[in-house]
C-alpha cells in the first residue's frame, strides 16, 4: 500500500472525486482522499493523501491556497461561472480604475455566501443536489480570508487575478461579489489552482504520469514523487520511545521524557515520535511535563 502524499494536476473535465477514484484504480488501494475540492472546469493542484496519510486530509485542507482566476464582467449565471445558465447581462462595464478599487476592497476578512452549486450540506442534502432540482435555499454567510489579490491583466470585460486565500473560500463567489459591487455582475471564466499549502503546480503530476510511474514502481514511491509522512514532518525533531513507553505510544497515550531517548523538549514543541523498532508512529507535543499525542499515524 502507498502511504504518503501525492501532488496531482487535476485536469479539466474531472471532478475531485473522479481523480481520487482513478487513483484508487491506478494504485490498487481504497484508502485515498483529496484535500480541497476543485470544480470540474477548474485545473491545477489537488493534493491527495494515500494510506496512513489520509489522517492528514483535514490538516492539509485548511492550508492557504493560491489561484489564477479569469473573471468575466457584465454577466451573472446560476452557477457563478461561465458553465452555467446566464441570468443577467450588462453592457455597462466600469473602467479599469473602478475595477481595481472594487477588487482591492475584498482583501482581508470578508463574509461570503457560498454558491448553490457547491458540496456543502444543508438539511441532509448537498446544495448542488437542491440546485439541480431547481431549488434555491438561503445560505448562511461564512467568514473567509483573502490574503491578497493581484490583478495580472485587464482586458475588459475580462480581468485576470492571482488570489491568495484561506480555506473555505469560493473563487466563483468572490467573482460574483465583485460583480455585484461594480453593479454589472460577474462570473468566473476559468480557474487554475497554483498552490495548496507547500504544494506547487510545477511539481504536480497528471494522472497519466502517475499511472506510468506506478507501473514501474516496485518500491511504491512513485519515482520519488510520493511525499512520505516522514518527509512531510521532517522539520520536527525526532524522538524514540524506550521499551517502557512502547505500549503507551501504540495506544496514543502520553509518554514521559524518561520513557524516551530524548530529554524534555521546550513547552509546546512538536516532535516525530518513533517506536522501539524505529517506525514513525505519531506526532506528539510536549506540554511541559510529558509528551501528548497530537496526530496518531501508526496503523
KOLTORBA-603799 format. One record per residue (C-alpha): x, y, z; residue in three letters; residue number from 1. Coordinates in steps of 0.5 Angstrom, whole numbers. Example, Ala and Ser with C-alpha at 12.3 -4.5 7.8 and 13.67 -1.06 7.14 Angstrom:
residues 2
+-------+-------+-------+------+-----+
!     x !     y !     z ! code ! pos !
+-------+-------+-------+------+-----+
!    25 !    -9 !    16 !  ala !   1 !
!    27 !    -2 !    14 !  ser !   2 !
+-------+-------+-------+------+-----+
//
This chain:
residues 299
+-------+-------+-------+------+-----+
!     x !     y !     z ! code ! pos !
+-------+-------+-------+------+-----+
!     0 !     0 !     0 !  unk !   1 !
!     2 !     7 !    -1 !  unk !   2 !
!     3 !    11 !     5 !  unk !   3 !
!     4 !    19 !     3 !  unk !   4 !
!     2 !    25 !     0 !  unk !   5 !
!     2 !    26 !    -8 !  unk !   6 !
!     1 !    33 !   -11 !  unk !   7 !
!    -4 !    32 !   -17 !  unk !   8 !
!    -5 !    36 !   -23 !  unk !   9 !
!   -13 !    36 !   -24 !  unk !  10 !
!   -14 !    37 !   -31 !  unk !  11 !
!   -21 !    40 !   -34 !  unk !  12 !
!   -27 !    35 !   -34 !  unk !  13 !
!   -25 !    31 !   -28 !  unk !  14 !
!   -29 !    32 !   -21 !  unk !  15 !
!   -24 !    32 !   -15 !  unk !  16 !
!   -28 !    25 !   -13 !  unk !  17 !
!   -26 !    23 !   -20 !  unk !  18 !
!   -19 !    24 !   -19 !  unk !  19 !
!   -19 !    20 !   -13 !  unk !  20 !
!   -23 !    14 !   -16 !  unk !  21 !
!   -18 !    14 !   -21 !  unk !  22 !
!   -12 !    14 !   -17 !  unk !  23 !
!   -15 !     8 !   -13 !  unk !  24 !
!   -15 !     4 !   -19 !  unk !  25 !
!    -8 !     6 !   -21 !  unk !  26 !
!    -5 !     5 !   -14 !  unk !  27 !
!   -10 !    -1 !   -13 !  unk !  28 !
!   -12 !     1 !    -6 !  unk !  29 !
!   -18 !     4 !    -3 !  unk !  30 !
!   -15 !     9 !     2 !  unk !  31 !
!   -14 !    16 !    -1 !  unk !  32 !
!   -17 !    23 !     0 !  unk !  33 !
!   -17 !    29 !    -3 !  unk !  34 !
!   -15 !    36 !     1 !  unk !  35 !
!   -20 !    41 !    -2 !  unk !  36 !
!   -25 !    41 !    -8 !  unk !  37 !
!   -24 !    44 !   -15 !  unk !  38 !
!   -30 !    45 !   -20 !  unk !  39 !
!   -30 !    40 !   -26 !  unk !  40 !
!   -28 !    46 !   -30 !  unk !  41 !
!   -22 !    48 !   -26 !  unk !  42 !
!   -15 !    46 !   -26 !  unk !  43 !
!    -9 !    45 !   -22 !  unk !  44 !
!    -6 !    43 !   -15 !  unk !  45 !
!   -10 !    38 !   -12 !  unk !  46 !
!    -6 !    35 !    -6 !  unk !  47 !
!    -8 !    27 !    -5 !  unk !  48 !
!    -7 !    23 !     1 !  unk !  49 !
!    -6 !    16 !     1 !  unk !  50 !
!    -6 !    10 !     6 !  unk !  51 !
!    -4 !    13 !    13 !  unk !  52 !
!    -3 !    20 !    10 !  unk !  53 !
!   -11 !    20 !    10 !  unk !  54 !
!   -10 !    22 !    17 !  unk !  55 !
!    -7 !    29 !    15 !  unk !  56 !
!   -13 !    31 !    10 !  unk !  57 !
!   -16 !    36 !    15 !  unk !  58 !
!   -10 !    39 !    16 !  unk !  59 !
!    -8 !    40 !     9 !  unk !  60 !
!   -15 !    42 !     7 !  unk !  61 !
!   -14 !    48 !    12 !  unk !  62 !
!    -8 !    51 !     9 !  unk !  63 !
!    -7 !    57 !     5 !  unk !  64 !
!    -9 !    56 !    -3 !  unk !  65 !
!    -7 !    61 !    -9 !  unk !  66 !
!   -11 !    61 !   -15 !  unk !  67 !
!   -10 !    65 !   -22 !  unk !  68 !
!   -17 !    67 !   -24 !  unk !  69 !
!   -20 !    70 !   -30 !  unk !  70 !
!   -27 !    74 !   -28 !  unk !  71 !
!   -32 !    76 !   -34 !  unk !  72 !
!   -35 !    82 !   -32 !  unk !  73 !
!   -42 !    84 !   -35 !  unk !  74 !
!   -45 !    77 !   -34 !  unk !  75 !
!   -49 !    73 !   -28 !  unk !  76 !
!   -50 !    66 !   -28 !  unk !  77 !
!   -54 !    61 !   -24 !  unk !  78 !
!   -47 !    57 !   -22 !  unk !  79 !
!   -43 !    64 !   -21 !  unk !  80 !
!   -38 !    61 !   -27 !  unk !  81 !
!   -39 !    61 !   -35 !  unk !  82 !
!   -41 !    54 !   -35 !  unk !  83 !
!   -48 !    56 !   -32 !  unk !  84 !
!   -54 !    59 !   -35 !  unk !  85 !
!   -54 !    66 !   -36 !  unk !  86 !
!   -59 !    70 !   -31 !  unk !  87 !
!   -57 !    77 !   -33 !  unk !  88 !
!   -52 !    81 !   -37 !  unk !  89 !
!   -50 !    88 !   -37 !  unk !  90 !
!   -46 !    92 !   -43 !  unk !  91 !
!   -44 !    98 !   -38 !  unk !  92 !
!   -38 !    96 !   -36 !  unk !  93 !
!   -34 !   100 !   -31 !  unk !  94 !
!   -27 !   103 !   -32 !  unk !  95 !
!   -20 !   100 !   -30 !  unk !  96 !
!   -20 !   105 !   -24 !  unk !  97 !
!   -26 !   103 !   -21 !  unk !  98 !
!   -25 !    95 !   -22 !  unk !  99 !
!   -18 !    96 !   -19 !  unk ! 100 !
!   -22 !    99 !   -13 !  unk ! 101 !
!   -27 !    94 !   -12 !  unk ! 102 !
!   -22 !    88 !   -13 !  unk ! 103 !
!   -18 !    91 !    -7 !  unk ! 104 !
!   -23 !    92 !    -3 !  unk ! 105 !
!   -24 !    85 !    -2 !  unk ! 106 !
!   -17 !    84 !     1 !  unk ! 107 !
!   -18 !    82 !     9 !  unk ! 108 !
!   -23 !    78 !    12 !  unk ! 109 !
!   -30 !    78 !     9 !  unk ! 110 !
!   -37 !    75 !     9 !  unk ! 111 !
!   -38 !    70 !     4 !  unk ! 112 !
!   -45 !    67 !     2 !  unk ! 113 !
!   -43 !    60 !    -1 !  unk ! 114 !
!   -46 !    58 !    -8 !  unk ! 115 !
!   -52 !    54 !    -9 !  unk ! 116 !
!   -47 !    49 !   -14 !  unk ! 117 !
!   -43 !    47 !    -8 !  unk ! 118 !
!   -42 !    41 !    -4 !  unk ! 119 !
!   -44 !    44 !     3 !  unk ! 120 !
!   -49 !    40 !     6 !  unk ! 121 !
!   -56 !    43 !     8 !  unk ! 122 !
!   -62 !    39 !    11 !  unk ! 123 !
!   -58 !    33 !    10 !  unk ! 124 !
!   -57 !    35 !     2 !  unk ! 125 !
!   -52 !    38 !    -2 !  unk ! 126 !
!   -53 !    44 !    -4 !  unk ! 127 !
!   -52 !    43 !   -12 !  unk ! 128 !
!   -57 !    37 !   -11 !  unk ! 129 !
!   -62 !    42 !    -9 !  unk ! 130 !
!   -60 !    47 !   -14 !  unk ! 131 !
!   -61 !    41 !   -20 !  unk ! 132 !
!   -68 !    40 !   -17 !  unk ! 133 !
!   -69 !    48 !   -19 !  unk ! 134 !
!   -69 !    50 !   -11 !  unk ! 135 !
!   -65 !    56 !    -8 !  unk ! 136 !
!   -65 !    56 !    -1 !  unk ! 137 !
!   -62 !    61 !     4 !  unk ! 138 !
!   -55 !    60 !     6 !  unk ! 139 !
!   -51 !    63 !    12 !  unk ! 140 !
!   -45 !    67 !    10 !  unk ! 141 !
!   -38 !    65 !    12 !  unk ! 142 !
!   -32 !    69 !    15 !  unk ! 143 !
!   -26 !    67 !    10 !  unk ! 144 !
!   -20 !    71 !     9 !  unk ! 145 !
!   -17 !    74 !     3 !  unk ! 146 !
!   -10 !    75 !     4 !  unk ! 147 !
!    -8 !    78 !    -3 !  unk ! 148 !
!   -11 !    80 !   -10 !  unk ! 149 !
!    -6 !    82 !   -15 !  unk ! 150 !
!    -9 !    84 !   -22 !  unk ! 151 !
!    -5 !    81 !   -27 !  unk ! 152 !
!    -8 !    83 !   -33 !  unk ! 153 !
!   -15 !    87 !   -35 !  unk ! 154 !
!   -18 !    87 !   -42 !  unk ! 155 !
!   -25 !    89 !   -41 !  unk ! 156 !
!   -29 !    85 !   -40 !  unk ! 157 !
!   -24 !    80 !   -37 !  unk ! 158 !
!   -20 !    81 !   -31 !  unk ! 159 !
!   -14 !    76 !   -29 !  unk ! 160 !
!   -13 !    76 !   -22 !  unk ! 161 !
!    -8 !    72 !   -17 !  unk ! 162 !
!   -12 !    70 !   -11 !  unk ! 163 !
!    -8 !    68 !    -4 !  unk ! 164 !
!   -14 !    66 !     1 !  unk ! 165 !
!   -15 !    62 !     7 !  unk ! 166 !
!   -19 !    55 !     6 !  unk ! 167 !
!   -27 !    55 !     5 !  unk ! 168 !
!   -26 !    61 !     0 !  unk ! 169 !
!   -30 !    60 !    -6 !  unk ! 170 !
!   -27 !    64 !   -12 !  unk ! 171 !
!   -33 !    64 !   -16 !  unk ! 172 !
!   -37 !    67 !   -10 !  unk ! 173 !
!   -31 !    72 !   -10 !  unk ! 174 !
!   -32 !    74 !   -17 !  unk ! 175 !
!   -40 !    74 !   -16 !  unk ! 176 !
!   -39 !    79 !   -10 !  unk ! 177 !
!   -34 !    84 !   -14 !  unk ! 178 !
!   -39 !    84 !   -20 !  unk ! 179 !
!   -45 !    86 !   -15 !  unk ! 180 !
!   -40 !    91 !   -12 !  unk ! 181 !
!   -39 !    94 !   -19 !  unk ! 182 !
!   -46 !    94 !   -21 !  unk ! 183 !
!   -45 !    90 !   -27 !  unk ! 184 !
!   -45 !    83 !   -25 !  unk ! 185 !
!   -39 !    78 !   -26 !  unk ! 186 !
!   -38 !    70 !   -27 !  unk ! 187 !
!   -31 !    66 !   -26 !  unk ! 188 !
!   -29 !    64 !   -33 !  unk ! 189 !
!   -23 !    60 !   -31 !  unk ! 190 !
!   -19 !    58 !   -25 !  unk ! 191 !
!   -12 !    55 !   -24 !  unk ! 192 !
!   -10 !    53 !   -17 !  unk ! 193 !
!    -3 !    54 !   -17 !  unk ! 194 !
!    -1 !    53 !   -10 !  unk ! 195 !
!    -4 !    49 !    -4 !  unk ! 196 !
!     0 !    50 !     2 !  unk ! 197 !
!     7 !    48 !     1 !  unk ! 198 !
!     5 !    44 !    -6 !  unk ! 199 !
!     6 !    48 !   -12 !  unk ! 200 !
!     4 !    47 !   -19 !  unk ! 201 !
!    11 !    46 !   -22 !  unk ! 202 !
!    11 !    39 !   -18 !  unk ! 203 !
!     4 !    37 !   -20 !  unk ! 204 !
!     3 !    30 !   -24 !  unk ! 205 !
!    -2 !    29 !   -28 !  unk ! 206 !
!    -6 !    22 !   -27 !  unk ! 207 !
!    -3 !    19 !   -34 !  unk ! 208 !
!     4 !    21 !   -31 !  unk ! 209 !
!     2 !    18 !   -24 !  unk ! 210 !
!     0 !    11 !   -28 !  unk ! 211 !
!     6 !    11 !   -32 !  unk ! 212 !
!    11 !    12 !   -25 !  unk ! 213 !
!     6 !     6 !   -21 !  unk ! 214 !
!     7 !     1 !   -27 !  unk ! 215 !
!    15 !     2 !   -26 !  unk ! 216 !
!    15 !     3 !   -18 !  unk ! 217 !
!    17 !    -4 !   -14 !  unk ! 218 !
!    19 !     1 !    -8 !  unk ! 219 !
!    12 !     4 !    -8 !  unk ! 220 !
!    15 !    11 !    -8 !  unk ! 221 !
!    12 !    13 !   -15 !  unk ! 222 !
!    19 !    15 !   -17 !  unk ! 223 !
!    21 !    19 !   -11 !  unk ! 224 !
!    15 !    24 !   -12 !  unk ! 225 !
!    11 !    21 !    -7 !  unk ! 226 !
!    12 !    25 !     0 !  unk ! 227 !
!    12 !    20 !     6 !  unk ! 228 !
!    10 !    22 !    13 !  unk ! 229 !
!    17 !    23 !    15 !  unk ! 230 !
!    18 !    28 !     9 !  unk ! 231 !
!    12 !    32 !    11 !  unk ! 232 !
!    14 !    32 !    18 !  unk ! 233 !
!    22 !    33 !    17 !  unk ! 234 !
!    22 !    40 !    20 !  unk ! 235 !
!    20 !    37 !    27 !  unk ! 236 !
!    26 !    34 !    32 !  unk ! 237 !
!    26 !    26 !    32 !  unk ! 238 !
!    24 !    22 !    39 !  unk ! 239 !
!    24 !    15 !    40 !  unk ! 240 !
!    21 !    11 !    46 !  unk ! 241 !
!    24 !     7 !    50 !  unk ! 242 !
!    21 !     0 !    52 !  unk ! 243 !
!    18 !     2 !    58 !  unk ! 244 !
!    14 !     7 !    53 !  unk ! 245 !
!    12 !     3 !    47 !  unk ! 246 !
!     5 !     1 !    50 !  unk ! 247 !
!     3 !     8 !    51 !  unk ! 248 !
!     6 !    10 !    44 !  unk ! 249 !
!     2 !     4 !    41 !  unk ! 250 !
!    -5 !     7 !    45 !  unk ! 251 !
!    -3 !    14 !    43 !  unk ! 252 !
!    -2 !    15 !    51 !  unk ! 253 !
!     2 !    21 !    54 !  unk ! 254 !
!     9 !    19 !    54 !  unk ! 255 !
!    14 !    22 !    60 !  unk ! 256 !
!    21 !    24 !    58 !  unk ! 257 !
!    25 !    19 !    61 !  unk ! 258 !
!    21 !    14 !    57 !  unk ! 259 !
!    24 !    16 !    51 !  unk ! 260 !
!    31 !    17 !    48 !  unk ! 261 !
!    31 !    25 !    49 !  unk ! 262 !
!    31 !    30 !    54 !  unk ! 263 !
!    25 !    34 !    56 !  unk ! 264 !
!    23 !    39 !    50 !  unk ! 265 !
!    21 !    46 !    50 !  unk ! 266 !
!    14 !    47 !    52 !  unk ! 267 !
!     9 !    46 !    46 !  unk ! 268 !
!    15 !    43 !    42 !  unk ! 269 !
!    12 !    38 !    37 !  unk ! 270 !
!    16 !    32 !    35 !  unk ! 271 !
!    16 !    26 !    31 !  unk ! 272 !
!    15 !    20 !    36 !  unk ! 273 !
!    18 !    13 !    34 !  unk ! 274 !
!    17 !     6 !    37 !  unk ! 275 !
!    23 !     2 !    39 !  unk ! 276 !
!    23 !    -1 !    32 !  unk ! 277 !
!    25 !     6 !    29 !  unk ! 278 !
!    18 !     6 !    26 !  unk ! 279 !
!    15 !    13 !    25 !  unk ! 280 !
!     8 !    13 !    29 !  unk ! 281 !
!     6 !    20 !    31 !  unk ! 282 !
!     7 !    27 !    32 !  unk ! 283 !
!     7 !    29 !    40 !  unk ! 284 !
!     7 !    35 !    43 !  unk ! 285 !
!    11 !    37 !    50 !  unk ! 286 !
!     6 !    40 !    55 !  unk ! 287 !
!    12 !    42 !    60 !  unk ! 288 !
!    11 !    35 !    64 !  unk ! 289 !
!    10 !    30 !    58 !  unk ! 290 !
!     9 !    28 !    51 !  unk ! 291 !
!     2 !    28 !    49 !  unk ! 292 !
!    -1 !    25 !    42 !  unk ! 293 !
!    -3 !    31 !    37 !  unk ! 294 !
!    -3 !    26 !    31 !  unk ! 295 !
!    -3 !    19 !    31 !  unk ! 296 !
!     0 !    16 !    25 !  unk ! 297 !
!     1 !     9 !    26 !  unk ! 298 !
!    -3 !     3 !    23 !  unk ! 299 !
+-------+-------+-------+------+-----+
//
